Amino acid sequence: MTKINYEKLKKVIDAWDPEKLLSYAPDNEYNIEIQAIYDLINENTDVESLALIIHKVFMEYFNEDFKMSKCIDVSRQVFED
């Protein structure tokens, strides 16, 4: 299983910008959520489980339902070389 790199995770989440905040917010706007996601990752995390983690964290932090299909797309990007 590929080790997930924090910087890659941050880059992908920031590019997604799920709340469309980065055009006017600081570059570290999603750092708390990214760290929460990263803390839940383990050696068995795959595309599907990372998508579930991303979905769960963003629902908790923003109290909003994010499309699972988008979370899967984001997760796939994290795993790409």
N, C-alpha and C positions, 0 to 999 in steps of 0.2 A: 504494500500500500504506500502511496506517495505521501511523504510528510508535507503537511500544509504549512506554508510559510506565512507568518503574520503580515509581512509587507505585501505579499501577493493578495492576501485576503483583503487588506486595507485598500489596495489599488482597485480591486474589482468592486468592492462595496461602494467606494467613493465614486467610481465611474457610473455605477447604477444610480446613486443618489436618490434613494427611494422616497424621500420626502421633498426632493427638489430644493434643498437648502444651501448647497455649496456655492451657488452663484452669489450669495450675499453673506454666508456664514463662514467662520474660520475653517481652515483645512482639517482641523481635528474634530469637526462636528460629530462624526460618527465613531470616534475612538472608544467611547464607553460601550457602545453596542458591539463594535468589532472585538474588543477585548472579551466581552461576555461570550460571544460566539467562539472565539479562540479558546477560551477556558473550558468549553464543553467538547472540544475536539479531542479524540484519542486515536490510538493507532488503528482502530477498526473503522474509523470514519470514512465513508465512501460518499459518492455524489448524492445519493438519496438521503442519507442520514445528515449530511451537511445541509442540504436543502431544508430538512425538517428543523434543524437547529437555527438556521437563518430565519425561517418563518416564525418560530417560537419567540426568538429574541426580539425581532422587530414588532411582533404583535404585543409583547409585554411592554416594551419601551414606548411605543407610539399608540397603543390601544387602538390599533387599526388592523383590518384584515388585509394581508398582502397576498397576492395571487401566488399559489403554490407553483404554478408553471414558471413564473418569473424567478422564484427562489431556486428552482431546479436549473434554470438557465445560468443564474449567477454562480451556483455551486459548480456547474460544469466548467465555467470560466476559471474558477479557482484551481481546478484540477488540470487545466490545460498547461502544456509546457511553454 
